[in-house]
Amino acid sequence: MDLGIQGKRALVCASSKGLGLGCAEALTAAGVNLVMNARGPEVLEAEAARLRSEHGVEVQTVACDVTTPDGQAQVIEAAQGVDILVTNAGGPPPGSWSDWERDDFIKALDANMLTPIAFMKALLPGMMEKGWGRVVNITSQSVRAPIAVLGLSNAARTGLTGYVAGTSRQVAPHGVTINNLLPGIHATDRADSLDSGVAAQQGISIDEARANRAATIPVRRYGSRQEFGATCAFLCSQHAGFIVGQNILLDGGATNLTM
């Protein structure tokens, strides 16, 4: 399918690996020029070079931490005029409600709620002026079904979801859509970290922890960054202009809901 976005320009945050890289790969395959961001410059530059070579697109890189004011300023300056925004940031660590203090919540809110809001506030006006734009926020399945040990993530990402619910309806008349992608477990570093924690807690191997988690997913496997990226690219396409303010689960059926 021709997504109709060849020649568009996108900012994809945290895109040197994992789900962000999957989105960057799918967008460049559709002919989209990129601004890629990540904290580690070496991996970021290597992936940018690969995407330029494979797809013949322009790829600009900004190595910084977008959860800081300075990092946000760098990325926003590089991304002025983009047509597409994909926000993404690693989730806070798991833990127990009794261990988290105010500073832990502030850090989670900065990374997983306030940072994507800052990017939307900075870049939405340009999209609205052009009469076309797409925003996709990578959040989590925990927005629909909270995960007890991920209370910091539950709180911050649910706050972002509420913001998007209102804002998406305000910008939709200008040809701009905002939607959220809610991943379940995918084969990423984040999954490895969570599986390592479970393995240590239960005294089993990481492979056993991974197999046990996969057994709880109806498709009996983890998702891939490629299928996640393909869904993101569709939401960024010309065909998705009637999808507004939605929270789309990509979890292999793990979240047991009727609606």
C-alpha positions, 0 to 999 in steps of 0.5 A, a space after each residue: 500500500 502506498 502510504 502517500 507520505 513520500 517526501 514528508 518529514 518526521 521527528 521520531 524520538 528515541 529511535 536508535 533501537 527498539 520500537 522507535 527504530 521500528 517506526 523510523 524504519 517503516 517511515 523511511 521505507 515510505 519515503 519519509 525524511 527523518 530527524 532521529 533522536 537518541 541519547 547514544 550518538 554511536 548507535 544513533 549515527 549507525 542506524 541513521 547511516 543505514 536508513 539513508 543507504 537503504 531508502 535514499 532519504 534524508 536523516 538528521 540526528 540529534 543525540 541528547 536526552 529529550 527529558 531535559 529542557 536543553 535536550 528538548 530545545 535541541 530537538 525542537 530546533 532541528 524539527 521545526 516544520 516537520 509533518 509527523 511527530 512520533 514521541 517515545 521515551 523509555 518507561 520508569 523502572 518497576 517497583 512497589 508503591 511503598 518505595 516511590 517518593 515524590 521525586 520518582 513521580 516527577 521524573 516519570 512525569 517529565 519523561 512520559 507525560 511532560 516531554 511529549 506534551 512539550 513536543 506537541 506544543 512546539 510542533 503542532 502549530 506548524 502542522 496546523 498552519 499547513 493543514 496536515 499533520 500526524 502525531 503518534 505517541 508511544 505509550 503502553 498497554 498499562 494505560 488500558 489495564 494498569 500493571 501493578 509493578 509499573 505504577 510510575 508508568 501507569 500514572 504518567 502515561 495515563 496523564 498523557 492519554 487524558 491530554 491527548 483525548 482533549 487536544 486531538 479534538 481541538 487540532 483535528 479541524 486543521 487536518 492534524 491527527 493525534 493518536 496513541 499506540 499502546 504496546 504490550 511486550 515486544 522483543 526490545 531492551 525494555 522487555 529484556 530488563 523486565 524479564 531480568 527483574 522477574 528472573 532475579 526475583 523468582 530465581 529462574 533463568 531469563 529464558 524461562 522468564 521470557 517463556 513464561 511471559 510469552 505463554 500469557 500472550 494469546 499469540 504465544 510470542 513477543 511482538 516485533 519492532 517491524 510490525 509495530 513500526 508498520 502500524 505507526 506508519 499507517 497512522 502517519 499516512 494519508 489513509 488515517 485522517 479519520 482516526 482521531 484521539 484513539 488508543 490502539 493496543 498492539 499486545 498480541 491479545 494480552 489485554 483482556 478487554 471487550 472495548 
